[in-house]
Structures are given as structure tokens and as C-alpha cells.
Amino acid sequence: MTWEIFSGLLSQIAVGGITAVLASIITVRLSLGRFVSEKWWEKKAATYGVILEALHHMKRAYDEDCEAYESGREIPKELQEKLTLKYHEAKEELYRRVEVEQFFLPANLLAEIKNLHHDLDQAGNDSPHDYYLHIDESWKAINVAQEKVRAIAKSDLEVIGLFEKLKLYVLEHKWFRKTQSCKEG
């Protein structure tokens, strides 16, 4: 074997080896990036699930109050205590989860939770002796928050179509908050 043949063979092996190393580095980096991206997506999806579950439990208490008020019946004390306890636990879980995991939640979700907090604080303040107004406005605030959080989650998790994008646009406007009541729920 002459030196020229040997050097040609060596250069082909070197080019092949360098190409293989570069291809494996690129493949590993892309795979790792996809893995990290999928884990973030799973974490976000789980957080949205907890937030929506908390909103569900909060609204459930007002659903029962609304139905009882409209039908003129009393809610049994045991059920009322259970619903109230579940409401406060859910509200605490909602605020805790948003506070702890806000570093990866979108700003419009954080703003919506802040709006919900404000709306719940203001519910019934126009007529402090009107219990039904308090129930209705609280129910409305939670219902709107649920719809907006669902739309924000779909958008953030990129599982949204054109119709949902339009719905999110509508939900982001303040006038939408005034158009619902627990009677419609």
C-alpha cells in the first residue's frame, strides 16, 4: 500500500468520523431540546388542570347557593359547610399555584386571576344587603375566569383553532364580564 492510497483512505475515514460525530451531536441536542420542551408542556398542562379544577370547586359553591336561592329552599347546614370548606381550599390552591408557578405562566393568565380576585372582593358591594347579588356576581366572576383560563390554556399549549382564537379575543374585553349571570349557567 502506498502512502497516497493510505492517506486517501485515512482522509475518508476522518471525514466519515467527523460527519458521524457532528450528526450525533446535532441529534442529541435536538432530542434533548424536544424532551425539555415536552416536559415544560406537561408541567404547564398540569398547572392549568389544577387551576381549572380549583375554579370548578369555587363555582360549585355558588351554583348550589344560586339554585337554592332561586328555588326558595335552604341548603342543609352540613352541605353548606362542606361547600364552603371546599370553596376556601380551592381558592387557596388557586392562589398558591399561581404564585408558585407564575414564572412560566403567561401574563394574561396572571392578569385574569388578579381580575378574578378583584371581582370576588367587589361582588355585591353595590348592594351589601342583597345576598343574591353577591352570589350572582361571584358566580359570574368565576364563570368568566373559567372560560378565559380555558382559552388562555389552549392558546399557551398550542391546542387552539381559529374559533378559539376569536373566542379568546372576545373574552379579553371587559364588557363580556357584564353579560352573564348564574341564571344562564
N, C-alpha and C positions, 0 to 999 in steps of 0.2 A: 504494500500500500504506500503510495507516495504521499508526500506532505500535502499536496494540493487536494487530493481526494479526502485525506484525513481532516483538513481544515474546513472543507466544504461540508463534510458530514457533521463536524463539530458545530459549525455555524447554524446548520439546520436544526440540530438538537437544542442549541441555545435559544434560537428564535421560537421553537415549539415550546420549550420550557418557560420562557418569559411570557408567551401568549397564554399558556395554561395558568400560570401564577396570576397574571392580570385578570383573566376571566374568573378565576376562583375568588379573588379579592372583590371584584365587582359583584359577583353573585352573592357572596356573604353579606356585603354592605346592603344590597337591595333587599335581601331576605330579612336581615336584622331591622331595617327601616320599616318593612311591612309588618313584621312582628310587633314592633313598638307601636306602630300606628293602630294595629288591631287591638292591642291591649288598652290603649287610650280610648278607642271607640267603645270597647266593652265597659270600661270604667265610667265613661260618660253615660252610656245606656243604663247602667245600673243606678247611677245617681238620679237620672231623670225618672226612673221607675220608682225610687224611694220618694222623690218629691211629689210625683203624681199620686202615689198611694197616700201620702200624708194629706194632700189636698182632698182626696176622696173621703178620708175619715173625718176631716174637718167639716166637709159639706154634709156628710151623713147626719150629723147632729142637727144641723139647720133644716135638712129635709124632714126629719121627724117633727121638729118644732113647727115647721110650716104646715105639715099635714094635720097635726093636732089642732093648731090654731084655727085652720080653715074648717075643720070638721066639728069644732067646738068640744073636743074631748081633752081629757087630761092625759099626759104621759105618765105612766106608772113611775113612781119615785126611783125604783131600782133601775129601770131602763134609763131614766133621765141621768142618774148618777153615772151609769156605765157610759153613756154617750158623751157626757161632759168630761169624764176622765179620758176617754179615747180622743176627744177633740183636743184637750190640752197636751196630751202625749204626742199627737200628730203635729200640732203646731210647734211644739218644742223640737221634734225631729226635723221638721221642715227648716226651721231657722238654723238649727245646729248643722245640718247637712250643707245648706247653702253657705254658711260661714266657713266651715272647714274646707269645703271643696270649691270655693269661689275662684281659685287660681286657674281652673280650666273651664269654668262655666262662662258662657257669653254674657256680655254686658247687658243685653236686652232682657235676659232671664233675671239677672240680679235686679234690674230696674223693675221688672214685673213683681218680684217678691217684695220689693220695697213699696211699690204701689199697693199691693195686697195688704201689707202691714198697715199702711196709712188708711186704706179704705175700711179695714176692720176696726181700727181705732175710731173712725168717724161715723161708723154705722149707727144710725138712729139718733145722732146728736142734734139734728134739726128739731126733733120732737122727742125729748128724753123720756116722756111718759108713754110713748107708743111702742109697746113691745113688738108688735107685728112689724113695724117699720125697721126696727133693729134686726129682726130675723130676716126680713126681705133684703135689706141692703147688705147684710153679711153674706147671705146666700148668693146674691148677685156678684159680690166681690170675689168669692171663692170660685164660682162658676166661670167667670171671665178669666180668672187666673188659670184655671184648669185648661181652658181652651187655648189660651195663649202659650202656656208651658208646653202643651202637646205640639202646637205648631212650631214653636222655637226648637223643641227637641227634634222634630222631623227635619227641620232645616239644618240644625247643627250636626245631626247624624247622617245627613245627606240621604234621607229616605223620603224625599218630598217631590211631588209633581207640580205642574203649573197651577192646578186648582188650589193646592195647599199654600203655594206662594202668594196667591191672590188673597186667600183667607187670612194669612198672616198679616198682610198689608192692611186689611180691614180691621183686624183685631188690635193692631197697634195704635189705632186712633181713639182718642179719649171719648168721643161721642158714642162709641159702641158700648161702653160701660153703662150708659144710662138707658139702654133699650131692653134690658132683660129683668125678669123678676122670678121669684121662686114659683109663682103660679104657672109659669110657662115651662118649668123644668119637668 
